[in-house]
């Protein structure tokens, strides 16, 4: 009972501080309440009417004027205009001006249809009413489809967006690819470094371990900005290459995929080293000595004996590095080029700049699904690549 009481605060902390805000944000990817709650009379009056049948009837337009007037009085006409404009670009001012005229009584003449279409003829557009009808109800698939470069066709089916608007699938693929390459590079570079730390005398091992930890005590922003200074055309790297005669003129090293890999590997490498060192220190050194004494070449002994024993550390470190790399934002923004931006950059853009939280949440859902698939692959690999030491327990 006492242990249960001690665990309750931790569970509540995770639920309130982490799970609930994340779940609430992700729910915005299917949330359509801001439209449905501001146009209740319009949706009720639409009934079975379809834009293909001709202009909206009087009852629909009268209900629309009433809803827009109420939205103007409630101060929600701006939000409604933004949401409709997301679905059909160029309609924001139409909604705002109509809401203002409706609230000031300029559209009270009967029939409302003549007054409204005379002042704002844009409400006769079938495409606009098609989008409004699709927005009926509290839930929508608009943002999730958009995050996959898909959209609803005029007939109601699902189709790919035009090529000039297809952004997100490429960004998702680029994010996974960059994270994978960074993870592989960190694993390859960490193996000899971790082995040197473990094999060194205790005094030097502590010194090298402290040098690995030191970058973690430095701000991520500072470590990223330093690479801008180091890799720029008049920076020390280019200056050294030109001074030694290896290059005739400076290379473009910054704002490229190369600079992005270098910066991300430098930032994430300590996490991989820590995972490997923790596992390597538990591996008895006499295993390798026994394999070498039996005549096995060093590389064969390492591959057949040492590598299976440290594989749990490689998998754990790779999982940590890959997860961190998936959500990187500052480093790609500062040192990457225009074609190197990862999906987190788009999430930040739609959250902070355009305030399109629905699309930002939908992109976050895609990122979460990638994370879940990666976790499944990790646990699958962990189950099939258990170390001999674990298998005998």
N, C-alpha and C positions, 0 to 999 in steps of 0.2 A: 504493500500500500504506500509506504514511504517513497519507494522508488518511482511509483506512478506519479505521485505528487511532484516529485522533482523533475520528471520528464514533461509534465503538462506545460510549464512556462516556455520550454523550448519549442514544443509543438505549436503553441499559440503564436510564438514569435515568428516561426516559419510561415504559418498560415496567413498572419496579418501583414507582415512586412514583406514577404516574398511571393507566396503563391497567389494570394488574392489580387494584388496589383497586377501581376503578370496575366492572370486569367481575365481580369477586367479589360486590360489593354487588348489582348488577343480577341476578345469577344467583339471588339469594334470592327473586326474584319467581316462580320456578317450582320452588324447592327444597322438597321434602317429606320430606327424610331424617330429620328429628327425630321424625316420627310413625312412619314405616316402620321405623326402626331400633329403636324402643322397643316395637313391637308385632309382632315377627316371628312368634311362635308363634300369636298371634291371627289374623293374616292367613293363615297356613298352614292353620289349622283351619277358617276360614270356608269355604274352597272355593267351591262353587256356591250356598251358602245365601244367601237374600235375606230381608230383614226382612218382606216381604209373606207369607212362609211361616209366620209365627208367631214365638214367643219364640226366642231363641238356644238352640241345643242345648247339652247338657252339655259336649261337647268344646270348643266355642268359649269358653264362660264359664270353664272350667278353664284354658284357654290364656291368657285375659285376666287371670285372677288371677295366674298365673305371671309374665306380662309386667309387670304393675303392681308386683309384689313386686320384680322385678329392677330396674325403673326407680326404685323407692324406695331400694333399696340403692345404686344408682349416682348418686342425687341428681338424676335427670332427670325425676322425676315432676311437678315444678312446670312445667317447660317443656312437657311433654306435655299437662298440664291446661290450660295457657294456649292452646296450639294448638287443642285440641278445643273449648275455650270460644269461640274466634274463629268457629268454624263453627256452633256451636249454643250460644247464650248461656245461661248458667245451669248449665253442666255442670262448671265448674272445681272446685268443692268436692266434687262427686261423684267426680271422678277422684282428687283428693288424698286424700279419706277412704278410698276403696276401696284405693288404693295403700298407705296406712298400715296398714289392717286386714290386707291381704294380706301385707305385710312382717312383721307381728307374729304371723302364724299364726292369725288369728281367722276365716279363711275356708277352713281346711283340712278342714272336715267334708265328708263325702260323703253325698249328691251335692252338688257345689259349687254347682250351679244353685240349689238350695233355700236354701243358706246365703247366697249372694251376693244373691239377689233379696229375701230376707227382711231383710237388713241394708241393702241399697241398691236399692230397687225401681226407681230411675231407669234401671238397665241393661236394663229390659224395654221401654223406649221405642223404637219403630221408627225415629223420626227420628234418634236418636243413632247407631244402627247404620248407617243410610243414610249419614251423614256419615263414619263410620269406614271403611266400605267404599270410599267415594269417595276417601279419603286413602291407599288402598293404592298402593304404588309410590313410587319416589324423586322423581317429578316430579308437579306439580299445576298446573291452570289456575285454581285457586280465586282467587288474588290478582289475576291479570291480568283475570279476569272481574269481580271486585269493583271494580277500578280504573275499569272502564267501566260501572259501575252495572248489572252483569249477575250472574246466579247460575244454578246448576243447578236445574231443576225436579224435583219428586219422580220424574218419569218419566225423568230423565236429560238432558233437553234444556236449552237455554239460554233464559232469560227475563229480563225486566227486573225489578229489585228494586222493592219497593213505593215509592210516591212519597215517603214520609216518610224513606226511607233513601237516596234518590238525591242524592248530593252531588258526585261527582267530575267528571261531564261538565260540570256547570255551572261548577265551579271551573276546569276546563281551558279552557272557552270564555271565562270571565272573564279568565283569565291571558293568553290570546292577545289578547283585545280591549284590555285595559289596556296591554299591551306595544306593540300596534300604535298606539294613540292617543298614547302617550308618544313613540314613534319619529317619528310625523308632526309632533307639536308641536316636538320637538327639531330636526327638519329645517327647519321653517318659521322658527323663531327663530334658527337658526344661520346661515342664508343671509345676512341683512343684517349680522350680527355678524362673520362671517368675511370678507365683502366689505369691511367697514370696516377690519378689521385689515390686510388686504392692500393696500388703497388708501391708507392713512395714511402719512405720512412715516416713515422708518425709526425715528426716536426714539419717536414715539407708537405705532407699530406694536409695538415691543418692550414698551412699557408695557401696552398692551391685551392682548397675548399673555400677559404675566405675570399679569394679572388673571384671565384665563381659566384659567390653570394653578393659581392659588392655591387654589381650592376642592378640587382633587385632593390637596393636601397636608393637608387637614383630615379628621378621622375621619368616616366615613359616619354613625356613631351621633350624633356631635355635630351634623352638618348636619341630621339628621332631627329631633332633639330641639328644635333652634332653631325649626323650623316649628311645633311644638306651642306654643311660647311666643308666636310671632308671630301665629298664627291663632286662639288661644283667645278666648273671649268678652270677656275683659278685656284682651286683647292690644293691641298698637299699631295693627293694621289696623282692628279694630272701633272702637277709641278714636278714631282719626282720622276714620272715616266718621261716627260719631255727633257728634263735635265740629264737623264741617263742615256738619252738618244734612242730609247725604245719607240718613241712616238715623235712625229714631226709637228703635230698640233694636238691640243687637248681633245679628249673624247667627251661625248655627251653621256655622262654616267648618272646624273641625277634626273629625277622625273621619268624614270624608265622602269620596266619590269625588273631589271637587274638591281637597281637601287632598292626597290621594294623588297626583293628577296633578301638582300644583304641586311637591311634594317630589321625586318621581321625575324630573321634567324638570330641576329645579335640580341634581340629583346627576349626571344623565347628559348634560346639555347640553355640558360641556367635551369629551367624547369625540367628539361630532358636530362641534364647532368645529375640533378638531385635524385630523380627517379632511378637512374642507373646506378649511382653510387650506393644508394640504400640497399639495392639488391646484390651488387657485386661484393659488398662487405660481408654478406652472409654465405658466399660461395667459398668452400675450402680451397686453398691454393694447391693442396697436394693432388687434386684431381688432374690438373693440367700437367703437373710434374710426372704423375703416373703414366699419362698418355704419351708424353715425350720420351719417358724412359723405355716404353715398349716399342719405340721406333717410329711413332707417327710423326709426320712433318708438323711444324708448328701451326700452319694454317689449317691443316686437317684436324689437329687436336683442338684448336680453338672452335672450329665449326661444329665438330661432333660432340665436344664435351662442354666447353664454356658457353657457347651461344645458347643451347637449350636451357641452361641453368639461369641465364640472365634475361631470357625472353620475357618473363613477366614484367621486368623493369622496362624493357623496350616498349612493350604494349601499353603499360601504364603511362609512361612518358609521352608516347605518341598520342594517346587519347587526350592527355592534358594539353599538349601543344596544338593539336588539331582543333580542339574546342575553342581555345583562346584565339587561334588564327581566324576561325570562322567569323567571329564578331569584331575583328579589328576595324577601327575607324580612323583614329588619329594618324597612324603610320601611313596607310594608303593615301590619305588626303594630302599629307605633307610631302612625301617623297615619291609617290607613284604618279604616273602620267594619266592623261584623260581616259585612256583605255585600260587602266589598271585599277579603277575604283571597284570596291567590293560592295556587296549588297547592303552592308551597314551604312554606307554613304547615302544610298537611296532612302533608307529608312529614316536617317537623320534629316534628309532634305524634305521628305513629305511630312515629317513631324514638326520641324521648326520653321520651314520656309513657306510651303504651300498650305500647311495645316490640314493636309489630307490624311487624317489619322486612320481612316478606314483602310486606305491602301498601305500605309506604313504597318498597320497591324497584320494585313494579309501577307506582306513580305516577311514579317516576323514569324508568321505561321510556317511559311516555306522554310525559313532558317531553322525553326524548331523541328520540323520534320527531318531535315538533313541531319540535325543533331541526334535525333532518335534513331535514325537508320545507322549512323556512325556508332552509336552506343551498342546497337544490336550486333553490328559487325565486330566490335571490340570484344564483347562478351562471347560471341561465337568463336573468335580466334583464341580467346583466353581459355575456352573449354577444350579446344583441340590442340593447344600448344602448351599444356601444363608441363612444368619442369619435372624432371625425374624425381627430384626431392619431394615435390608435392604428391606425385603419384604413389610414392611409397608410404605416405602418411595414412 
